[in-house]
Amino acid sequence: MDPIFLQSADYIDSSTPIIQEYARDVAGALNSDVDKAVALYYRVRDDINYTPYLNYGDPETYRASKVLLNGYGFCISKAALLSACGRVLGIPSRIGFADVKNHLNTPRLRELNGGDLFRWHAFSEFYLEGSWVKATPAFNLKLCIDFRVKPLEFNGREDSIFHPLDADQRQHMGYVHERGSFTDVPFAAITETYRKYSPSLCCKNKGGDFGADAQTD
C-alpha cells in the first residue's frame, strides 16, 4: 500500500492537532481497523452538520480541520475530515468523487447549483481487509429525518453510498459519472467545474438552514 494514503495533505490535513485529538478520542480502546473506521464514520456523519450553503470558491471550505472546528460542512469537506481521521489511526484513506443526480433537494439549492446534477459529490475510501471501501458521511441523521431519506449505515466491509430511493420510495440519488479517487481534495479542478456550471456557488457564504428548507419545500 502506497504510504501517501497515510500522509497529511493540504486539505486532508491529518497532522493538525485538532484532528489528531478528535480521531484518537473516537477510536478509544478499539483494536481493529474496521471497528475504528466504523466509529469514525458515525461520529463524522453526525457530529458535523451538513449544509450546502457555503462559499465553494474558498479553500477553507474544503479543509478537514476547518470543518471540524466549525462543526458544519458539505460532502467534500466531511469526506476530507473522515479520511484525515482514518490516516491519524493508521488506516490508508483517500477521497473519491462522482457526479450525482439529486432528485431531492430544495428550490434554493437547485437555483444556486443550476439544476439537479451535482458535480464532484464526495465520499471517503478506507483500505480495510485488503480492499477499498466507500463511506459517505455527508448527511447527518437529523438532516436525513428532515428530508425523509434513509440514513446511510457503514459496516466497514461494504460500500456505503446513497440510496436510489428515499423513505417514501421516491427517486433520491443517482450516480451519473465517476470522477475517480484522489490522495487530497483536487481544489483547482473542482472550482473550475463549479465556476463553469454552478457559478452562484462560488461566492460568499449563503446562510440559511438547509434542514428548515427541506421541511418547507
C-alpha positions, 0 to 999 in steps of 0.5 A: 500500500502506497504510504501517501494514503497515510500522509497529511495533505493540504486539505486532508490535513491529518497532522493538525492537532485538532484532528489528531485529538478528535480521531484518537478520542473516537477510536478509544480502546478499539483494536481493529481497523474496521471497528475504528473506521466504523466509529469514525464514520458515525461520529463524522456523519453526525457530529458535523452538520451538513449544509450546502450553503457555503462559499465553494470558491474558498479553500477553507471550505474544503479543509478537514480541520476547518470543518471540524472546528466549525462543526458544519460542512458539505460532502467534500469537506466531511469526506476530507475530515473522515479520511484525515481521521482514518490516516491519524489511526493508521488506516490508508484513506483517500477521497473519491468523487462522482457526479450525482443526480439529486432528485431531492433537494430544495428550490434554493439549492437547485437555483444556486447549483443550476439544476439537479446534477451535482458535480464532484459529490464526495465520499471517503475510501478506507483500505480495510481487509485488503480492499477499498471501501466507500463511506459517505458521511455527508448527511447527518441523521437529523438532516436525513429525518428532515428530508425523509431519506434513509440514513446511510449505515457503514459496516466497514466491509461494504460500500456505503453510498446513497440510496436510489430511493428515499423513505417514501420510495421516491427517486433520491440519488443517482450516480451519473459519472465517476470522477475517480479517487484522489490522495487530497481534495483536487481544489483547482479542478473542482472550482473550475467545474463549479465556476463553469456550471454552478457559478452562484456557488462560488461566492460568499457564504449563503446562510440559511438552514438547509434542514428548515428548507427541506421541511418547507419545500 
